[in-house]
């Protein structure tokens, strides 16, 4: 998949895959509260962003977080 897939936010990914925040949190070694904050717009650390990218087969790539931060600043 990788680069051929359209980028999506974490919220979009969870909804599309029908994965709960708690289930995804377990996959990335975080709490459900952390995933909730990420879905609400908080940016993860680069290390966590990389774990999210791996867990989503890069459907939620590291670069999406920088793009979202730019959109917020505009």
PLY file of the C-alpha trace (Angstrom):
ply
format ascii 1.0
element vertex 74
property float x
property float y
property float z
element edge 73
property int vertex1
property int vertex2
end_header
0.00 0.00 0.00
2.25 2.77 1.29
2.51 5.80 -0.95
-0.33 4.76 -3.26
-2.89 5.29 -0.50
-4.39 8.67 0.19
-3.33 10.21 3.45
-5.92 10.15 6.17
-6.13 11.42 9.68
-6.08 9.05 12.61
-9.79 9.64 13.19
-10.57 8.81 9.56
-8.43 5.67 9.76
-10.10 4.40 12.93
-13.55 5.03 11.48
-12.70 3.41 8.14
-11.22 0.32 9.80
-13.86 0.20 12.55
-11.17 0.16 15.25
-11.83 1.58 18.69
-9.47 4.08 20.26
-8.75 1.59 23.02
-7.89 -1.19 20.56
-5.62 1.09 18.56
-3.97 2.36 21.73
-3.00 -1.22 22.55
-1.45 -1.61 19.10
0.78 1.43 19.52
1.58 1.09 23.22
-0.38 4.15 24.32
-3.45 4.82 26.41
-6.95 5.34 25.05
-6.75 8.86 26.45
-3.68 9.58 24.34
-5.42 8.31 21.21
-8.44 10.46 22.07
-6.21 13.54 22.34
-4.56 12.71 19.01
-7.97 12.40 17.37
-8.91 15.77 18.86
-5.91 17.44 17.25
-2.94 17.04 19.57
0.30 16.26 17.78
2.21 13.15 18.89
5.93 12.93 19.52
7.86 11.89 16.44
8.44 8.47 18.01
4.70 7.96 18.55
3.93 9.29 15.06
6.30 6.65 13.67
4.52 3.90 15.67
1.18 5.13 14.32
2.54 5.06 10.77
3.78 1.49 11.23
0.52 0.33 12.85
-1.53 1.80 9.99
0.71 0.54 7.16
1.53 4.21 6.54
-2.09 5.14 5.86
-1.61 7.70 8.65
1.96 8.74 7.79
4.29 10.76 10.00
3.94 13.68 7.58
0.19 14.03 8.23
0.94 15.51 11.66
3.16 18.24 10.18
0.50 18.98 7.56
-2.20 19.25 10.24
0.02 21.61 12.27
0.53 23.80 9.18
-3.22 23.86 8.52
-3.84 24.97 12.11
-1.25 27.75 11.82
-2.74 29.14 8.59
0 1
1 2
2 3
3 4
4 5
5 6
6 7
7 8
8 9
9 10
10 11
11 12
12 13
13 14
14 15
15 16
16 17
17 18
18 19
19 20
20 21
21 22
22 23
23 24
24 25
25 26
26 27
27 28
28 29
29 30
30 31
31 32
32 33
33 34
34 35
35 36
36 37
37 38
38 39
39 40
40 41
41 42
42 43
43 44
44 45
45 46
46 47
47 48
48 49
49 50
50 51
51 52
52 53
53 54
54 55
55 56
56 57
57 58
58 59
59 60
60 61
61 62
62 63
63 64
64 65
65 66
66 67
67 68
68 69
69 70
70 71
71 72
72 73
